[in-house]
Amino acid sequence: MVSKNTYVNTSKFNIFIIYIIGFFFGIFLTKTFVYELKDDTKEYDFIMYQFYRAAHYGYKFRFLLFIFIGPIILITLLSLLI
């Protein structure tokens, strides 16, 4: 039987890497996919739960990608046209 709070012995650095990868993963996923995966894992699998929780935040802050990278893309395209 699997206990509900299965905590894997991972270092803080590994969890930080999981958060970073999950955040970027969440930027490119759909809302339904992220929410379903986050709800399906709950806390039974600690690493995947943290990953999908970070993906959920990545999805929420997807607009930051367009705010910061959008102008760079526009400037690049305009410089190619000139």
Contacts in CASP RR format, 6 or more apart in sequence:
PFRMAT RR
TARGET T0000
AUTHOR 0000-0000-0000
METHOD contacts of the structure
MODEL  1
MVSKNTYVNTSKFNIFIIYIIGFFFGIFLTKTFVYELKDDTKEYDFIMYQ
FYRAAHYGYKFRFLLFIFIGPIILITLLSLLI
2 44 0 8 1.000
4 43 0 8 1.000
4 44 0 8 1.000
5 43 0 8 1.000
5 46 0 8 1.000
6 44 0 8 1.000
6 45 0 8 1.000
6 46 0 8 1.000
7 46 0 8 1.000
8 46 0 8 1.000
8 47 0 8 1.000
10 46 0 8 1.000
10 47 0 8 1.000
15 50 0 8 1.000
18 47 0 8 1.000
18 50 0 8 1.000
18 51 0 8 1.000
18 54 0 8 1.000
19 50 0 8 1.000
19 51 0 8 1.000
19 54 0 8 1.000
20 54 0 8 1.000
21 51 0 8 1.000
21 54 0 8 1.000
22 51 0 8 1.000
22 52 0 8 1.000
22 54 0 8 1.000
22 55 0 8 1.000
22 58 0 8 1.000
23 54 0 8 1.000
23 55 0 8 1.000
23 57 0 8 1.000
23 58 0 8 1.000
23 61 0 8 1.000
24 58 0 8 1.000
25 51 0 8 1.000
25 54 0 8 1.000
25 55 0 8 1.000
25 58 0 8 1.000
26 34 0 8 1.000
26 54 0 8 1.000
26 55 0 8 1.000
26 56 0 8 1.000
26 58 0 8 1.000
26 59 0 8 1.000
26 62 0 8 1.000
27 58 0 8 1.000
27 59 0 8 1.000
27 61 0 8 1.000
27 62 0 8 1.000
27 65 0 8 1.000
29 55 0 8 1.000
29 59 0 8 1.000
31 59 0 8 1.000
34 52 0 8 1.000
34 55 0 8 1.000
34 56 0 8 1.000
34 59 0 8 1.000
35 56 0 8 1.000
37 52 0 8 1.000
37 55 0 8 1.000
38 49 0 8 1.000
38 52 0 8 1.000
38 53 0 8 1.000
38 55 0 8 1.000
38 56 0 8 1.000
41 48 0 8 1.000
41 49 0 8 1.000
41 52 0 8 1.000
42 49 0 8 1.000
43 49 0 8 1.000
END
